[in-house]
Every structure is written in C-alpha cells, then in structure tokens.
C-alpha cells in the first residue's frame, strides 16, 4: 500500500482551486493565482514521492522517476492543469492526477522499470489566455518559435514573458532539451464526445486528431449614433459578423465538420453606438485537411462578399492551424489488446492535445480516453464517473508497465 | 468684454480630458477620473463667475445666476459632460460650454434678468456606465425611482451608490427639489444627423424626439467543446443572436426606423467553447410609438421562433423605454422667428436627451441644434465647425435673453 494520497484524495485536493461559486466552472488560466496553486500542488506531489522536479523555460512542469537500473529513452505521461474560461474539472487534470496514481501503484507493486518515467504538466494547453493552444508543447518541439511566443499578450496586454516572470517562472522560450530524452508519450484524457458511450467502454485509445485551426476575423466599420444614423448610411460590422457566424454553422453542418464562433470582442460595445469593430474567432475542424481548407476558404469568400455589400472591412488572420494527427499506429494497436481483457476501442477526436503536437514532432505517442456520459466538455457540466476514472488509472498502469519494461525500441 | 475665458478657451480646456491617444475618442463615463475632471471644471467655471453652485443627490451639477431683481421660475440651460465609450467631443459638452459663454455675454451686455438663470450638467446622460440613459433627469423628475437607481451596477459590479460616494458625491437618489423652481429648459446640442446640412442652416430648433428603447436579449444555451460537439447536438445561443441581429437590421430598414445591436457580452467567450450565454442589447427607435412597438414585437417574435429552432433560451428585458417627445410647440415656434434673421428650421431627432425627460415631465422645453457636417455622432469623428459652434452660442444668447426678460408666464 502506498502512503501517498489516493486518486480520489488528490482529486479532492484540486477540486476547489479556481472553481467559481456561481457557475461551478473552473478559471485556471495560465499564471493566474488559481493555476499557480495547481502548479504548486504538482510540485508538492512530485517532492513527496521523491521525484526529481524540473520547470523548463517554457513553464512545463516535469517530475522524473528514475530508480537504479532505469536508463535510456524515458516514458512521458501527463497532460495539463490549465482550463478554458469557465471550464470543467477533468479536461487536463485527469491525466495528471492519473499519472501520479499510476506511478504509486507501480512503485507499490515493486516494478523495476527499465526506463525512466516522467510526469508532465504542459502550460496553456487551452490557449485561453495567450491565444495559442498547446503553447508548452509547441514551444518544446519548436513548432512555435521562442521569438513568436515572446510577442504573445493576453487580453489585458500582459505579455507571456511578464506573466511567467511575475509567477516566478524564469522564461527561456524555445525548444526543450529534455525532449531528446523522451522515447514515448502517453496522455490520458476525458473523452470530449460520446463514442465510448456508444461502444459501452470505460476506456479507449485515440487513433488521431482532426486538423483544426483558429482564425481571427476582424470586421471593421464606422462608429456612429445608433439612433440618428439612417440604416442606409451605416457601415455596421456587426451585420457582416452575424451573417458570417450563421454561414459558418451552416457550412459545417452540411459538410459534417465543425465551425464555431464562441469568442467576440466589440468596439466601442455601447448600446447606443453602431460598432466600429467586431473581432470574432473561428474555431474550425474537419475530418481531413482538404475538408478543413474547403470549409475555411468557402467561409472566407462568403464573409468577404458580405463585407463588400455592407461596406465594411474584413481581415482574416490564421492564429494557429494544426494539421491532421495520426497517433503511432503500431503502438496504439499493440496497446489496444492485452490478455485477460476485451480490446479497447480506438476512436478519433476533434480536440487538440499536446499529444498531437508531440506526435507530429516524431515522438511515438498514444492517447487513452475515459468515458464521458454526456460528451459535454469545456463546460462546468463536464463529468466522468469515479468508477470510470479509476478504470482509466488501471489502464494507464497497464500501459506504463508495458512501456517501462519494454525493450529500448519501444515496442511494448 | 468679459474677463472670463472665451468659448474657444473653455473648449480647449476640456479637449484633452478623457481623450484616448489611440482613437481620439472620449472616455468620460460617469464618476471615472476623466468625468470627475470635467465636473471639477464645471464647478471652477461657476465659482469664477460668482455663481451659486449646487450638486443634488443625483449628482446633477447646478450653477445659479440670480442678480438682484431676478425672481420667480428660473430659466434652465445646459446639457451633460459624460460621453459614450470612445465618443465625440461635442455630444453634451457643447451645450454646457455654450451656456457659460452665453451667460458671459448677457452679463457683459448688462442684461438685468427678470428671472434666475441656471446652468446644469446632468450625469450619465448616455447610460454608458450604469445602463440607463438620462439617469440624472429621470431621477430628478421621478421617472426613475431612487430605489430602482440604487440597484444599478456597472459592468464591473460597482453600484451607482458606491461610484458616487467614492467620487465624493453624497448620494440621495430621487426627485429633485430644485426642479420646482424651473420655469423653462433650453438644451443646446450638436445635431446627430444632417438635416441642418440639407437646410443650409448653422442652427435649428428641435420639434421632438422619436420614441426609443433599450432591450436586453439574453440568449442562453449549453457551453460545450467547439471541436468535439457535433453541430446537431449543440444548443448555441450565438446562432440565435446572429439571426436576431440581422433581422433587427432588416426590419428597421424596411420600415424606415432604427434598430441596432451594438453591445454584446458572451460567456465564457472562449475560442474553443460553444457559448453558454450571449447577452445583446437592442437599441430601437421609430417615428411614433406604434411603429416602435411593431418593430420590437415583430423582432421578439422572430427571435423567439429561432430560439425554439436552436433549442436555446431567450429572455427579453426592456431596460429603458421612452415615449415620443414633442417639445413645447408654442415656445418653439415663438423662438424660431426673430426680427433681423431668417427663421430657424425646426427638425426632429431620433436621439434621446435630458430635454426629452424634462419636457415629458411638464417643463416647457426647447432644443437648439448646431450643424454637424457629416452627421456622425457617438464616434471620435463627431464634429462641428468653430464658426457653427459660435453661431450656436449666439442663438443661445438670443433665446436666453428673450426667456430671462419675458413675463412670468414664460412666453418670450
């Protein structure tokens, strides 16, 4: 038996941090007080287990388990601790808490790992503060340059560098040296959909991630008095935006893909003023890259035509675009089956993950999903049963044991 | 010659206060630092002219000129000093600065007024901080109760009472005692439209104000992951809002009225989250009350039908509704003509003013408008030429002289 807190105890420790009493949702934007409390919790868990801790120059938290005899490329597991604005409890923390719980069981079972195990928490996975999702893994892999990241600001104009420094994290943005020591990555995550419900399984593996992108649409017009300005004399960017939001939904519906305008900023945002500017962010995802390109190109053309009709301006900026990800197929199919249990289903996802970034960068990667009864995510209503969470921990224990005792070529 | 600053000097004193270096627009929301500086400027102008100053419990600034021999119902003039968010320089301050300039000329000309003159600056005319336009005059006249106003909060949750108290204004919200001493009100204002341009006149009088209202539309849905949630499974309030914004524009265009959605608040407002709530404010104005009611009722029906289709919720709250205003017809027609000049044109307006509230409350009221070459208002681009502003001051001097020397029944 481990003397360390159980999964349920760790879960209870994290539960109140950054939770809104009004909505029940989580506000754990990177380097805010709540997220710093989560980071301190991570370090405390690592230290009490005697793990070697490390914070890289991108703000990624790492905890190394390397008992005598463990050498060569390490097995990386974990997820993230930050949340979307008013998000759920499971998206991110489930993978981190499960990692510590799985490690405790491996130690208690007396496992002698052939390779080191690293537990990680990547910063700003959601992109909810600085606008770039998977910020930590993009920097670690060089997908995003340190110079580009140094220019990032939050909505209040605070730079990423200042936010890190004031949180006591010495920023040194760019490719991470530790990545060269990683042989394989496994991320456990709550499912953001209902595929596992339909397949009647508590746990599944990910086949890959749909390509997706975030595009900022800046619609510009002319501020004017909402009462006295004739409708015909207006250049009202709200109208161009409204048509674009409806068109995005329709196009995604008809093509079986996803398009969402969930974030809007209006200037001057006064009841009695025609707006001078409406900025809106498109989140678009599709089953393959051709479909994504067709969706975004078609919508851009419709919006541009409407802007001409409204005599408004439109500028479209791709803030982040991620290609399709296929997780390591050999690894995933080997992990899917194991003696003594049913094979785990292998399902795709339309959500981005640090696992996708690492996979694209050439790290053999697999994802474990835990069943989500409603499929709801990025919302206070996000939920998984404790029983299914513990089934996820068991699955992670099995996977880590196989990987930690596998030969150095990584095949479990 | 007056020893007091000229119109142009006073204008130059106010010009930098609350002006954004980025947009050139004004941010003079009530009880913010910029607006408090404007209020201090008002008091300084009054004190240097030896006027008796008064701040009522609603935050209205008053400056009384009552030389010996002046008695009975007073002549009130003025306007407001607060602005919309990122507004123009003229909307409000033009009437206040013109009032002091006109008073200086009357004193310099040796006028012996039969009645007192009061210069006023009403607070929160724009409703840009606490959401109720013409807040000062609504309270003074009892149109809005002190209890209701005490519940008002700004977007940050600061109550009107706290904002006033922290600005050093002792709140005592409710009907104003001084109003019983007022016999007539004249408000000078920049025109918010181009009627005077078309009539080739620097100055005109107002016939009345279109009825108008502000309505909050709260669209509610279900927050969810923007990537993983099937389009068919969503309850996305952004779509219901977008359709409503387009419908509002179309209805107003077809009926020759005005409808604007210029203010929007989205929750959680994250790029990768389907919103749980979109609140949007409709500003609607029409030529008469039947037309306004038809417009708002029709739009509410369309929005409700769409909400059913989108499986979203919709609650519509009328935040403030003002009936049609007809300014005092006899007074206006008498003021329109005077020997030695062309008659002033008499024009309607779709903009709300404290003059409308006082007129509806039974105070004989007239409005003077100053030409606006572009018609643009509630925008940094709002402008009137200095020559036209000085023509406005001359017009106000003429009107005040006629009113201050008229018999007590008020007919100039």
Interface residues (C-beta under 8 A of the other chain):
Chain A: X25 X84 X85 X86 X87 X126 X127 X128 X131 X133 X192 X193 X210 X212 X214 X222 X223 X224 X225 X226 X227 X228 X229 X230 X231 X232 X233 X236 X238 X239 X241 X242 X243 X245 X246 X249 X252 X253 X258 X259 X260 X261 X262 X263 X264 X266 X267 X268 X269 X270 X271 X272 X273 X274 X275 X276 X281 X283 X285 X349 X350 X351 X352 X375 X376 X377 X378 X379 X380 X381
Chain B: X25 X84 X85 X86 X87 X126 X127 X128 X131 X133 X192 X193 X210 X212 X214 X222 X223 X224 X225 X226 X227 X228 X229 X230 X231 X232 X233 X236 X238 X239 X241 X242 X243 X245 X246 X249 X252 X253 X258 X259 X260 X261 X262 X263 X264 X266 X267 X268 X269 X270 X271 X272 X273 X274 X275 X276 X281 X283 X285 X349 X350 X351 X352 X375 X376 X377 X378 X379 X380 X381
